[in-house]
Amino acid sequence: MEEEGRVNKEGRVNKRSKKYLHIALFFIIFFLAVYILLKPTIKKGDLAPDFQLPDLNGKTVKLSQFSGKIVFLNFWATWCPPCIEEIPSINELSKKINRDDFVILTVNIDQTGRDNIKEFTTSKGIEFTVLLDPKSSVSAGKYGITGVPETFLIGRDGRIIERYIGPRDWKNEEFIKFFNRILEK
């Protein structure tokens, strides 16, 4: 008599073992597909996908309108503690690099509505441009972000110079020097 879950005398796998192999294969394929789909799609050197989103006042802003400028593009949410921690340093960055050819755009992915986000930005003293992407059509759809905060530095030619996953201290002198070097090119 053949033992359940074992190979029989002829070297064949019994039905129970085949079932477990099929289940294991399904999970391997499933997790591989999830990994491929969630893997960041935009990388250094790629052309930044153009988009248009409303700002907090309802005005449509397009990335392409900043062609020829360096764009600091940050994705964030009000419910994200690292994002909130990062806000003062982005404000400080906007003061330290106050140039016409350096643009700070942030994209909020909250689904709480314009008024709630506007109230939040006022309470936090946000001085940079905030765009709204409640359906994540740009953040996840075009940029493939995997979490917030996530930041892209886009060159004058529209290509990704750098991608930063996670919070940073943007007022740090090393970042300021880096941004200034890029601006001088």
C-alpha positions in Angstrom: 0.0 0.0 0.0 1.3 3.4 -1.0 1.8 6.0 1.8 0.0 9.3 1.5 2.2 12.2 0.4 5.0 10.0 -0.9 6.5 8.6 -4.1 5.3 5.1 -4.9 7.4 2.1 -6.0 7.3 3.2 -9.6 8.7 6.6 -8.8 5.3 8.4 -9.3 4.0 11.1 -7.0 0.6 10.2 -5.5 -2.5 12.5 -5.9 -2.1 14.1 -2.5 1.5 15.2 -3.2 0.5 16.5 -6.7 -2.2 18.6 -5.0 0.4 20.2 -2.7 2.8 20.7 -5.6 0.1 22.5 -7.6 -0.7 24.7 -4.6 3.0 25.6 -4.0 3.4 26.3 -7.7 0.4 28.6 -7.7 1.7 30.6 -4.8 5.2 30.9 -6.4 3.6 32.2 -9.6 1.3 34.5 -7.6 4.0 36.1 -5.5 6.3 36.4 -8.6 3.5 38.3 -10.4 2.9 40.6 -7.4 6.6 41.3 -7.2 6.8 42.2 -10.9 3.6 44.4 -10.8 4.8 46.2 -7.6 8.4 46.6 -8.7 9.2 50.3 -9.3 8.7 51.1 -12.9 10.6 54.4 -13.1 14.3 54.5 -12.6 17.2 56.8 -13.0 17.7 58.0 -16.6 14.0 57.3 -17.6 11.9 60.0 -19.1 9.5 61.2 -16.3 5.9 60.5 -17.3 4.0 63.7 -17.9 0.8 64.2 -15.9 -1.8 66.8 -15.0 -3.3 67.1 -11.6 -5.3 69.8 -9.7 -3.6 71.8 -7.0 -5.3 72.8 -3.8 -7.1 75.7 -5.5 -8.4 73.5 -8.3 -6.0 74.8 -11.0 -4.6 72.1 -13.3 -0.8 71.7 -13.2 1.1 69.7 -15.8 4.6 68.4 -15.3 5.5 69.4 -18.8 4.9 73.1 -18.1 8.2 73.0 -16.1 10.2 71.7 -19.1 13.8 73.1 -18.9 13.7 73.3 -15.1 14.8 71.0 -12.3 11.7 69.5 -10.7 11.7 68.1 -7.1 8.6 65.7 -7.2 7.5 64.3 -3.9 4.6 61.9 -3.2 3.2 62.0 0.3 0.1 61.6 2.5 -1.3 63.3 5.6 -1.6 59.9 7.4 2.1 59.1 6.9 4.3 60.0 9.9 7.6 60.0 7.9 5.9 62.3 5.3 4.8 64.7 8.1 8.3 64.6 9.5 9.7 65.5 6.1 7.5 68.6 5.5 9.7 71.1 7.4 12.8 70.1 5.5 11.0 70.5 2.1 9.8 74.0 3.3 13.4 74.8 4.2 14.7 73.4 0.9 12.3 75.7 -1.0 13.8 78.7 1.0 17.5 77.6 0.5 17.1 77.0 -3.2 14.8 79.9 -4.2 15.4 80.0 -8.0 13.1 80.2 -11.0 14.7 77.1 -12.5 14.0 74.9 -9.5 10.4 73.7 -8.9 9.1 71.8 -5.9 5.9 69.9 -6.7 4.4 67.5 -4.1 1.6 65.1 -4.9 -0.8 64.1 -2.0 -2.4 60.7 -2.4 -5.1 61.1 0.3 -8.7 60.4 -0.5 -10.1 62.7 2.2 -10.9 65.6 -0.1 -9.4 69.0 -1.1 -10.7 70.9 2.0 -9.2 68.5 4.5 -5.8 68.5 2.8 -5.9 72.3 2.5 -6.6 72.6 6.2 -3.8 70.2 6.9 -1.3 72.1 4.8 -2.3 75.4 6.4 -1.8 73.9 9.9 1.6 72.5 9.0 2.8 75.7 7.3 3.3 74.1 3.9 4.7 76.6 1.5 5.3 74.4 -1.6 2.9 73.4 -4.3 0.6 70.5 -3.4 -1.2 68.5 -6.2 -4.0 66.1 -5.5 -4.0 62.4 -6.7 -6.7 60.7 -4.7 -7.0 57.8 -7.1 -3.2 57.3 -7.3 -3.4 57.5 -11.1 -0.1 59.3 -11.2 1.6 58.1 -8.1 1.0 54.4 -8.5 -0.2 54.4 -12.1 2.5 56.4 -13.9 5.4 56.5 -11.3 4.9 53.1 -9.7 5.5 54.3 -6.2 5.5 51.6 -3.6 4.9 53.8 -0.5 5.2 57.3 0.7 7.2 59.4 0.9 8.9 58.9 -2.4 10.7 61.6 -4.3 12.0 62.0 -7.9 14.5 64.6 -9.0 13.8 65.4 -12.6 16.3 67.1 -14.9 15.9 69.9 -17.4 15.6 67.3 -20.1 12.7 65.6 -18.3 14.7 62.6 -17.3 14.9 61.1 -13.8 18.1 62.2 -12.1 17.5 60.4 -8.9 14.8 58.5 -7.1 14.5 58.5 -3.3 12.4 56.0 -1.4 11.6 57.0 2.1 12.0 60.2 4.1 15.0 62.5 3.8 16.3 65.6 5.5 16.2 67.8 2.4 17.7 70.8 4.2 20.9 68.8 4.8 23.9 70.6 3.3 24.9 67.6 1.2 21.5 67.7 -0.6 21.7 71.5 -1.0 25.2 71.2 -2.6 23.9 68.4 -4.8 20.9 70.4 -6.0 23.1 73.5 -6.6 25.6 71.4 -8.7 22.7 70.1 -10.8 21.3 73.7 -11.2 24.7 75.0 -12.4 24.9 72.5 -15.2 
